[in-house]
Each structure stands twice: as C-alpha cells, then as structure tokens.
C-alpha cells in the first residue's frame, strides 16, 4: 500500500499559478508506478486532470492541456502538478492517486488503488 500526501493548494487569482506536490511513501519502486491527479468541485463528480503513466507517458484532460504540467521526481518519490493560467472553473479539491494503470486506463478513477486526502485550490475571478 502506498501513502500519498498532497500539499500546495491555496487561494489564487485568475491567471495565476500554483504548484501542487504529492509525496509518496510505502512503495519501493515508485519509478514504475503510475501517478495521477484528479479534482472534484462541489456537487460534481471527481474528474481526471493529468497522469504520469509509469514515468513513460503523460496524459491530460482537454480542459487543462497547455496550462497544467505533471512531473515527477523519482529520487524524492514525489509527483507535481504545475498549474498556470488558472481559471475560476479550476476551483476544486485536487487529489493525488497512485496505481498500476496504463494508457487510457489511467483516466479512470477505479484504476488507482491509493489516494491522498486532497488539497483545496480556489481561483478567484
């Protein structure tokens, strides 16, 4: 089992930037583990944002493509989500997830076995 802890959420104005971090522990071979970011706005389903698929491929939701970047530091067992040009509709609780998914399967919440507690991102207009 992997433990995930997110940080970096905050209140930011539209057009601003934030960098979320997710520190993983409890898995010896973090480098081949797929990591994803999801978000959930009030009253909405949790949705896919981005995935780093076993450190070999990247995938993004259309709504964030070109604005968000997912990256990882395997030496520190940490995955990041750099969010630029933030919009009010990006407001949500952001969750980090880990699993052994591949390809399009990494867009599916059920593909992930480990989840963080979430971090709040609020974008004001």
N, C-alpha and C positions, 0 to 999 in steps of 0.2 A: 504494500500500500504506500502511496505517495502522499505526503502532506504538502499543501500549497498555501502560501500566504501572499496576498496581494497588498500593494501599497501604491500611493501616488495619486489617489483620487482627490479632487478638490473642486472648488468653485472657480470658474474662469469665464471671461467674457468671450462672446462670439468672435471668431477669428484668431483666438489664442491657441496655445499649445499646452499639452500635458504629456508626461511620460509615466506610464504605469509599469510597475515591476511585479514579478511573481517569483518568489523564491521557493524552490522545491527541495524536499528532503525525503529520505527513506528509500530512494531507489539508487542502486549502484551504477546503472548505465543510463544516466539521464540523456546522454547524447543521441540515443536512438529512440527516445520517447517522443511521441507527437504531442505538441502543446497547442492549445487553442485559447482564444479569447471570445467570450460571449457577453451579451449585455441584455439587461431586462429593464424596460421602462415601466412606470406604474400602469397597471391594467393591461399590459401586453405580455406576449409570450417571450421567453428567453430566446434571443436570436444570435446566430453566428456572426462573428465580426472578422476574425482572422485566424489562420492556423499556420504553424510551422511544422511540417509533416516530416517527422523523423530526421529533422535537420537537413533534408534533401530538397524540399519544395515549399513554396509559400502559396497561400490562398487567401483571398479577401472577398468579403461581401461587396457587391457593387456599390452600396451606399457609402463605403469608406475607401474604396480603391482610389489611389492617388493622394489621399490625405493621411492615411494611417500606415504605419510600418511595423511589422512584427519582426523581432530579432531575438537571438538567444546567446547567452554566454555559458557554454558548457562547463567551463572551468569553475564557474560560480553557481552552476545549477539554477540559472535564472533566465526567465524569458521576459521580454519587454514589449510594450506597445506604445510606440511614439505616435501621438495624435496631434496633427496640425490642422489649421483652418477649421477649428471646431465650430459646430453649429448648434443651435438650441435643441434640435432633434437628436443630437448625440447624447443628451442627458439621459442617464440610466445608471443602474448598478452594473459594474463590469466584473465579470467572473473569469478567473483563470481555470483552465481544465487540462488534465493530462490523460493520455490513453494510448493504446496501441493501434490507432486507426491509420488508414492510408487513403490517398486520393480523395474523391468526393465524400467518402465516409466521414472525413474529418469535419464536415459541415453539420453533422448530425450529433445532437447532444448525447444521444444514447451510446455513442462511440467512446465516450470518455468515462473512465472509472473513478477519477479523482477530481475534486472541485475545491476551490478556495472559498473563503467566506464572502468575498465580494468587496468592492470599493466604489464609493459613490462619486460619480462625475456629474457636475451640474454646469451647464453652459447658459449663461445669461445673455439676453438679446440687447 
